[in-house]
Amino acid sequence: MPSFDIVSEVDKQDLRNAVDQANKVVSGRFDFKGSDSRIEQAEYALTLFADDDFKLDQVFDILNQVLGKRSIDVSCLDKGKIEKISGNKVKQTITVKTGVETELAKKIVKLIKDSKIKVQASIQGEAVRVTGAKRDLLQDTIALVKKSITDFPLQYQNFRD
């Protein structure tokens, strides 16, 4: 039976390259000369450092532009609160969301079942597996989920006949 998985993933190497490129842009900009503005990465957690709130927003905008150019969906970023560190310096932690959360997975399964398309959807860890008798039904399901779930980046993988 044909099947596919609905997942939400961000390639770690692409993310690392984007962070490196954003740091290069920040270090080369004239308005950041002499400031300690940078982005640090630990797995899927990014920490933005800057001298003040305005520069922190500028660093975040640069990161968004670079991620957009690398086709990483910026809606997977979850901004934390801005914290003051020594002096006027500030930092902000940004979490890169990966995996389909349980609530979203339940919402996707309910959406598929309510649509009356003859496919079965099941939650498998951080992914939703959709199985159907025909390939056309699976393609209809992908179109339905793409149209309905727009607030979270989803990918459709492991399409098997």
C-alpha positions, 0 to 999 in steps of 0.5 A, a space after each residue: 500500500 502506498 504511504 508517506 510521512 508528514 514531518 517537520 525537519 530542519 537540516 542541521 548542516 544548512 542551519 549551521 551554514 546559515 548561522 555562519 553566513 549571518 555572522 559573516 554579514 553581521 561582522 562586515 556591516 558598518 553599523 556593527 563595527 566595534 560591537 559584540 553582536 553575534 549568533 551562537 549555535 548549539 544543536 537546534 538552539 540559537 543564541 543572539 548577542 548584541 549591545 542593545 535591543 535595536 541591534 538584537 532586532 537587526 541581527 534577527 532580521 539578518 538571520 531571517 534573510 539568510 534563512 530565507 535565502 537558504 530555503 529554511 522556513 522561518 516559521 520554525 523559529 521560536 523566539 525566547 525572551 530578551 535577557 540583559 547580561 552585563 552592562 547594556 548587552 542583551 541576548 535572546 535564545 531562539 529555538 528551532 522547532 523540529 518534529 511534529 508536536 503531539 497536538 499538531 499531529 492530532 490536529 492533522 489526523 483529525 483533519 484527514 479523518 474529517 475529510 472523508 478521504 479513504 486513507 489512514 493516518 497514524 502518529 508515529 513519534 514525531 511524524 504522521 504516517 498516511 497510508 492509502 490504497 491509491 497514489 491519487 488519494 495520497 496526493 489529495 491528502 498532501 494538498 489538503 494538509 498543505 492548504 489547511 496547516 499554514 502556521 507550521 512548516 511541514 515536509 512530506 517524505 518517504 513517499 512509497 508505492 
